[in-house]
Amino acid sequence: ETWPQVTLVLPVKGCRQYSLRNWSSHLAVQYRGPLEFVFVTESEEDPATGPLQGLVRGAAASGLNARVLVAGLSQHCSQKAFNLVAGARAAAPSSR
């Protein structure tokens, strides 16, 4: 049986005490098909961006497909909705 590629888009803002543990738990999800993780922040200055970049480097070293996308500042909707849309647009073309 063939499983479709799936992209998990995770909008992120700020970094709190247990944020890294939370983000790491997403990377541990079990799925039989190709899986892509897109963590989306508003800016490079967001406190989450640096720690996420480190997490993504470690994930890549383990063979996971994960990245951080900086969406920019929303002008017309909530930042969370804007980040979700940016992440969906950046998803692999074959992703569901």
C-alpha positions in Angstrom: 0.0 0.0 0.0 1.3 3.5 -0.9 0.9 6.3 1.5 0.7 9.9 0.2 3.2 12.6 1.2 1.9 14.7 4.0 3.1 18.1 5.1 2.6 19.2 8.7 2.5 23.0 8.9 3.2 24.3 12.4 2.8 28.1 13.0 5.0 29.1 15.9 5.3 32.3 17.9 7.7 32.7 20.8 9.7 30.2 22.8 8.6 29.2 26.3 10.0 26.7 28.9 8.7 23.6 27.2 8.5 24.7 23.6 11.4 22.7 22.4 10.0 19.5 23.9 6.6 20.3 22.3 8.1 20.8 18.9 10.3 17.7 19.2 7.2 15.6 20.0 5.7 16.7 16.6 8.9 15.4 14.9 8.3 12.0 16.5 4.9 11.4 14.8 4.6 8.0 13.2 3.5 7.9 9.6 4.3 5.3 6.9 4.6 7.7 4.0 6.8 10.6 3.2 6.4 13.3 5.8 7.5 17.0 5.7 7.5 19.4 8.7 7.3 23.2 8.1 7.6 25.3 11.2 6.5 28.9 10.4 7.5 32.0 12.3 6.8 35.7 11.6 10.4 36.9 11.5 14.0 36.0 12.1 13.7 38.0 15.3 11.0 35.8 16.8 12.4 34.0 19.8 11.4 30.7 18.4 13.3 31.0 15.1 16.8 30.2 16.5 15.8 27.2 18.6 13.7 25.9 15.8 16.6 26.1 13.3 18.7 24.1 15.7 16.0 21.5 16.1 15.6 21.3 12.3 19.3 20.8 11.9 19.2 17.9 14.3 16.1 16.4 12.6 17.8 16.6 9.2 20.8 14.8 10.6 18.3 12.0 11.6 16.9 11.9 8.1 13.7 13.9 8.8 12.4 16.4 6.3 11.9 19.6 8.4 12.5 23.3 7.9 11.8 26.7 9.3 10.0 29.2 7.1 9.9 32.9 7.9 6.5 34.2 6.7 6.8 37.9 7.3 4.4 40.2 9.0 0.7 39.8 8.2 -1.1 42.8 6.8 -4.7 41.6 6.3 -5.4 38.7 8.7 -4.2 37.1 12.0 -0.5 36.2 12.1 -1.4 32.6 12.8 -3.6 32.3 9.7 -1.0 34.1 7.6 1.7 31.6 8.8 -0.5 28.7 8.0 -1.1 29.9 4.5 2.6 30.6 4.0 3.4 27.1 5.2 0.8 25.5 3.0 2.1 27.3 -0.1 5.6 26.2 0.8 4.6 22.5 1.1 6.0 20.0 -1.3 3.8 19.9 -4.5 3.0 16.2 -4.1 1.9 16.7 -0.5 -1.7 16.3 0.7 
